[in-house]
Amino acid sequence: MRLWWFAKSRKAARKLPSAASFRTEIIADVFVPERTENVRFFSRKQVHPGRFRRFSNGDLRETLLCVFYLMVAAALPVRWWAPICRRMSRFRLKRHLRKEFPAYAAATRAVLGEGIDARKLFEGLLTARHRRRLQLAAHLVAGRWSPTIRLEGLDGLQSALQRGHGAILWCDQFTAQTIIGKRALYEAGIEAHQVSVNTHGISESAFGLRFLNPPLVNVENRFLKSRVAFDRDDAYQVTIRIQKILKQNGVVTMTNTVHAGSTFTEAAMGESGWTHLASAPANFAARGRTALFAMSTFEVVPFIEYRAVLSPALTPAVSAAPATDTAKDGTKNMAVQAHYILLKRDRLLEALKLYPEQMLTWSRRQRLTEAQDSTGIGTDEGS
């Protein structure tokens, strides 16, 4: 006799996995003579979209954390916030150490060297992720929190805008970038347009899209002129809209999320690591006269002082300057893009050395074609 509860469900067997699957292919290896190194370009095509879940495993936990941090932001003094986040980050530490730490340690040591204390950085990141949740709660509780936010490098951006071709801010995934980075620009008088995805936020489940993500998106939108959201089916229309904004001398911010678009790049990083960088910002800069800047936002003193840094304009070597005919016919100039990629990589490495524990996503310890390990900790949270 076969008991039905031990039998394999045919319905379950027919279900698609919750995660989408993709096919990744190498487009080109571009050699940069001035740097004597290669930049590898990949295409990323969706094989199947995966199963849209009504409720994910983390939704209940995130809901409880949101409620808890709203109470903290509303009732407790700011000086208590950082210790509370540090204590909260310890609750699931053993699970994080078992599941996420090995890949994180390998990635950070490959970039920063074997001499770092990977365990300390990892615990610092877990705490920073909780402070990121409380940053959102503090913005939802009106009038209680007024941190010091310094924006550096504004003169270079203003000079670029005076030339009338717009600017792209290529933002790194530090924990403070999502809200504080946008707020820094807004308070400096910069009206930015954020390139985002329709599922941007805390969760990609139906519950998350309905209840968890809107508060974050609404807080971010306070500091934006507009949000350019897209999915894979309308990428062309979004490209046209971004080009229009740049032609009107607008400022477009793009977070370095490689999983949203259809192409990305890989370049050497630090001691022996490999980083993956989005190709879209370099592509827009290579096709026209738009200025490209790197942006990183750091939490200097938790909940007290923040520092948003705009790099000088990323300018490729003269031999790789964008060609006018290339911009007109719309073809991708990968040689120019490769120069931009390496310039951005250099800025990212400088930022990582300052506040490595605040970086949400890390590069691999091996090339994408040589390993299947994860890219450190966290998901592509970005915009």
Summary of the structure (lengths in Angstrom):
residues: 383
radius of gyration: 21.3
end to end distance: 55.1
largest distance: 80.5
contacts: 1231
relative contact order: 0.17
helix: 45%
strand: 22%
